């Protein structure tokens, strides 16, 4: 599997973890850190970086609104 494929799988897994009941700021931080790390390693490009950051932000906002 390519570095890009590994990065995408890991990021999507972290985002799915954010959607589980009982998840919170720790899971948010883990997903954000993973996106930044893979972008820093050039495993994802800037468009993917923006996409995943926005997706993580939307999930966090929805969770806050629901609380």
Protein Blocks (a to p, Z undefined) as FASTA:
>chain_A
ZZklmmmmmmmmmmmmmmpghiafklmmmmmmmmmmmmmnopacfklmmmmmmmmmmmmm
mmmmmZZ
